[in-house]
Amino acid sequence: MIRNCFFAVDLGATSGRTILGSFSEGGLELEEVNRFPNHLIEVGGHFYWDIYALYQYVIDGLKLVAGKQDVKIVSIGIDTWGVDFVCVGKDGHLLRQPYAYRDPQTNGAPEALFSRIPRSKVYKLTGIQIMNFNSLFQLDTLRRNNDSALAAVDKILFIPDALSYMLTGEMVTEYTIASTAQLVNAQTRKLEPELLKAVGLTEEHFGRFVYPGEKVGTLTKEIQKITGLGAVPVIAVAGHDTGSAVAAVPALNPNFAYLSSGTWSLMGIETDAPAITEETEKLNFTNEGGVAGTIRLLKNICGMWLLERCRAGWGETSYPELIAEAETAEPFRSLINPDNALFANPDDMENAIRKYCMDTNQPVPETRGQIVRCIFESLALRYRQVLENLRSLSPRPIDTLHVIGGGSLDDLRGLASQPIETLHVIGGGSRNELLNQFTANAVGIPVVAGPSEATALGNVMMQAMAIGEAADVPGMRKLIHNSIPLKTYQPQNMENWGQAYIHFKNIVS
């Protein structure tokens, strides 16, 4: 029996995978096709991504599914991390490997732009959190440095759009990924001409503007020959991986916040319209594009990057081993601000954590267990701080936190028209039971973990909606809720965590 399957390409900042999604009586099922690393390349003091290696991994995945006799690929969708882009020349060739957002050349870049355009104006136009690596600041840095690729550019393609171009020959600019760039007007939901002009560009330097669910094109004859597939359509899903992940939050009511937990942690809520106020600007919240006309009001928080960089120096160590060591370590011995600039891309993350603790007159972590516990407790307390702010901005209450992916609550409620009752954790980090329990303890509301493959699920569901196999987002969320195992963590030891939160705020202030 032939299965109709959707092919999802899901690329994160440390690894990627391709996944088959299909509908069955049990709901929506996923099958991993191939998984691969995504490494930063350091050359001449700069950091790049290897777009050609990623392309080849995608091709390898397509070849594998082409060889499955029981599978028919209905469509293909691609999601990746945000902000980074590829420069394409007039001859259609890529001009250079794309810079990575962790490249140091954008240090101080926002201030350089704000000398020409006021910071408040940039935020009011875009509603996007000011971060030095946003595409706007990357482009302005390249312009100021007389970058040869930018000087010769015909089209600028964000990473998912670049890969879809390599597969179809069609150049598009997908809305959700473009919104991370700080180049999209939050109200019109189109590229903002004034900001493009500020960095020496026009709308003509970008591909056709599309929204999630629109068709990009079909596989080229070349790709069909290489893979063995036919003229399979490529669909513009939510090209930003968090946009895809949030689409798949298995929430049955709107009073939820989500935490996409991976290399980065992204905490936010869904809104119908952008929230751009003095308060959101002060708190540096972002309004990124979502699916079905929604806005993702969220905050970027450093995530498992901290632990991954520590693990790189520890050799072969498993997560269960490290978590067991953390569980036996002394609670709240040392705390850090995960978003401190010290942790952006240090040569030695372990030493950076020790330095922070030394500089803040705290006990210096000595063992791996102490380091891991410090990271997990600090992340949980940072989540509480951000959730408090989010509540003050949300148009509805927040009563649940959904954790998705591998300030005070009262403040956050002030932004919401309804209370936040649940936090949904999605992504790879949703499998981290210790961190999930710490998060519930810190935020004081139930934390629902899963699905871990939320991004791939969101990617598949937008493909399914594009061809009419799925009706709408609420219906798909219900389907995911009923077909994917979820785990709920109830708050514990709230008094101790409340005291720790006071200590945390004193440290990070």
Order of alpha helices (4+ residues) and beta strands (2+ residues): beta-beta-beta-beta-beta-alpha-beta-beta-alpha-alpha-alpha-alpha-beta-alpha-beta-alpha-alpha-beta-beta-alpha-beta-alpha-beta-beta-alpha-beta-beta-alpha-alpha-alpha-alpha-beta-alpha-beta-alpha-beta-alpha-alpha-beta-alpha
